[in-house]
């Protein structure tokens, strides 16, 4: 009695060739490896050059944005000073210069103020460290204090009568109805 065992079947050759395969294929692989030798450092240099260029562009745009913000804020603040009752051109120019230079990326500031009977316009021009020049303007109405005339009925209610103990008291303040 002979039993048949499946694990005694003959072993078929492996599906993949022995290490390296056919000698011609091994030679081709060696040639390809020699042809690609040194390409990794070149690729790294190209990629790093692109990354550095992108970084410089982002930094340049950031400095320009900072100059735009400094010019805009300076123009707005100088306009507020010019609109105040006692604001002068010298005060507005000094504040705009000081505010724009506070970012430390601005090298020069020029402030122009134009005042008409109804409108005030302030233009601030700044130059950044990289040499880009940005100008921003702010305009608004010219504010003037005009005292209002006192109406006759209000004038009578604001009269004061002297007191013996303290200072004056408005008329009708002690009245009870």
C-alpha positions as CSV (number, residue, x, y, z in Angstrom):
1,X,0.0,0.0,0.0
2,X,1.5,3.0,-1.2
3,X,0.1,6.4,-0.1
4,X,0.3,9.3,-2.3
5,X,1.4,12.4,-0.6
6,X,1.0,15.8,-2.2
7,X,4.0,17.3,-0.6
8,X,6.3,15.0,-2.4
9,X,5.5,16.5,-5.8
10,X,8.5,17.7,-7.8
11,X,9.5,21.3,-7.4
12,X,9.0,23.5,-10.5
13,X,11.7,26.1,-11.2
14,X,11.1,29.5,-9.6
15,X,9.1,32.1,-11.6
16,X,11.9,34.7,-11.3
17,X,15.4,34.1,-12.5
18,X,18.3,33.7,-10.3
19,X,19.9,36.8,-8.8
20,X,20.8,39.2,-11.6
21,X,19.1,37.2,-14.3
22,X,20.6,36.8,-17.8
23,X,24.2,38.1,-18.2
24,X,23.1,40.6,-20.9
25,X,20.5,42.1,-18.6
26,X,23.0,42.4,-15.8
27,X,25.3,44.4,-18.1
28,X,22.5,46.7,-19.2
29,X,21.6,47.4,-15.5
30,X,25.3,48.3,-14.8
31,X,25.4,50.7,-17.8
32,X,22.2,52.4,-16.7
33,X,23.6,52.9,-13.2
34,X,26.7,54.4,-14.6
35,X,24.7,56.8,-16.8
36,X,22.7,58.1,-13.8
37,X,25.7,58.5,-11.6
38,X,25.8,62.1,-10.2
39,X,22.3,63.1,-11.3
40,X,21.0,63.2,-7.7
41,X,23.2,66.2,-6.7
42,X,22.2,68.0,-10.0
43,X,18.6,67.5,-9.3
44,X,19.0,68.7,-5.7
45,X,20.7,71.9,-6.9
46,X,17.9,72.6,-9.4
47,X,15.2,72.0,-6.8
48,X,17.0,74.1,-4.2
49,X,17.5,76.9,-6.7
50,X,13.7,76.9,-7.3
51,X,12.9,76.9,-3.6
52,X,15.3,79.7,-2.9
53,X,13.8,81.8,-5.8
54,X,10.3,81.2,-4.4
55,X,11.4,82.2,-0.9
56,X,13.0,85.5,-2.2
57,X,9.8,86.3,-4.1
58,X,7.6,85.7,-1.0
59,X,9.9,87.9,1.1
60,X,9.9,90.7,-1.5
61,X,6.1,90.6,-1.7
62,X,5.9,90.7,2.1
63,X,8.1,93.8,2.3
64,X,6.1,95.5,-0.4
65,X,2.9,94.7,1.5
66,X,4.4,96.1,4.7
67,X,5.3,99.3,2.8
68,X,1.7,99.6,1.5
69,X,0.3,99.2,5.0
70,X,2.7,101.7,6.5
71,X,1.8,104.3,3.8
72,X,-1.9,103.7,4.2
73,X,-1.9,104.0,8.0
74,X,0.3,107.1,7.9
75,X,-1.9,108.8,5.4
76,X,-5.0,108.0,7.4
77,X,-3.5,109.3,10.7
78,X,-2.2,112.5,9.0
79,X,-5.6,113.1,7.6
80,X,-7.1,112.8,11.1
81,X,-4.6,115.4,12.4
82,X,-5.4,117.7,9.5
83,X,-9.1,117.4,10.2
84,X,-8.7,118.4,13.9
85,X,-9.4,122.0,14.8
86,X,-5.8,122.8,15.7
87,X,-4.0,120.4,13.3
88,X,-1.2,121.8,11.2
89,X,0.7,120.6,8.1
90,X,3.9,120.3,10.1
91,X,2.2,118.1,12.8
92,X,0.6,115.9,10.1
93,X,3.9,115.5,8.3
94,X,5.8,114.6,11.5
95,X,3.3,112.0,12.6
96,X,3.1,110.4,9.1
97,X,6.9,110.2,9.0
98,X,7.2,108.7,12.5
99,X,4.4,106.2,11.9
100,X,5.7,105.0,8.5
101,X,9.3,104.6,9.8
102,X,8.2,102.6,12.8
103,X,8.1,99.4,10.6
104,X,11.9,99.6,10.1
105,X,11.5,98.4,6.5
106,X,10.8,101.9,5.2
107,X,13.8,104.1,4.3
108,X,12.2,107.3,3.2
109,X,8.9,109.0,3.6
110,X,7.4,112.0,1.7
111,X,4.1,113.5,2.8
112,X,2.1,115.9,0.6
113,X,-0.9,117.8,2.1
114,X,-3.5,119.5,-0.1
115,X,-6.1,121.6,1.6
116,X,-9.1,123.1,-0.2
117,X,-12.0,124.9,1.4
118,X,-14.1,121.7,1.6
119,X,-11.6,118.8,1.3
120,X,-8.3,117.7,2.8
121,X,-6.1,115.2,0.9
122,X,-2.9,113.6,2.4
123,X,-0.6,111.6,0.2
124,X,2.2,109.6,1.8
125,X,4.9,108.1,-0.4
126,X,7.3,105.5,1.2
127,X,10.3,103.7,-0.1
128,X,11.1,100.2,1.3
129,X,14.4,98.6,2.0
130,X,14.3,96.8,-1.4
131,X,13.8,100.1,-3.2
132,X,10.1,99.8,-4.1
133,X,8.1,103.0,-3.8
134,X,4.5,103.0,-2.7
135,X,2.1,105.9,-2.5
136,X,-1.2,106.0,-0.6
137,X,-3.7,108.8,-0.2
138,X,-6.5,109.6,2.2
139,X,-9.1,112.3,1.7
140,X,-11.9,113.6,3.8
141,X,-14.0,116.7,4.4
142,X,-12.4,119.7,6.1
143,X,-13.8,119.9,9.5
144,X,-14.4,123.3,11.0
145,X,-15.9,124.3,14.3
146,X,-18.9,126.6,13.8
147,X,-20.5,127.7,17.1
148,X,-24.3,127.3,17.0
149,X,-26.4,130.4,18.0
150,X,-28.3,129.9,21.2
151,X,-32.1,129.8,20.8
152,X,-33.9,132.5,22.8
153,X,-36.0,129.9,24.8
154,X,-32.8,128.1,25.7
155,X,-31.0,131.3,26.7
156,X,-33.6,132.1,29.3
157,X,-33.3,128.7,30.9
158,X,-29.5,128.9,31.3
159,X,-29.4,132.2,33.2
160,X,-28.0,131.9,36.7
161,X,-28.9,133.5,40.0
162,X,-26.3,134.1,42.7
163,X,-26.5,132.1,46.0
164,X,-25.3,133.3,49.3
165,X,-23.4,130.1,50.2
166,X,-21.9,128.9,46.9
167,X,-21.6,129.8,43.3
168,X,-24.4,130.6,40.8
169,X,-27.3,128.1,40.3
170,X,-29.4,127.9,37.2
171,X,-32.8,129.6,37.4
172,X,-35.6,127.3,38.4
173,X,-33.2,124.7,39.9
174,X,-34.8,124.9,43.4
175,X,-38.4,124.9,42.1
176,X,-40.8,122.1,43.1
177,X,-44.0,121.6,41.2
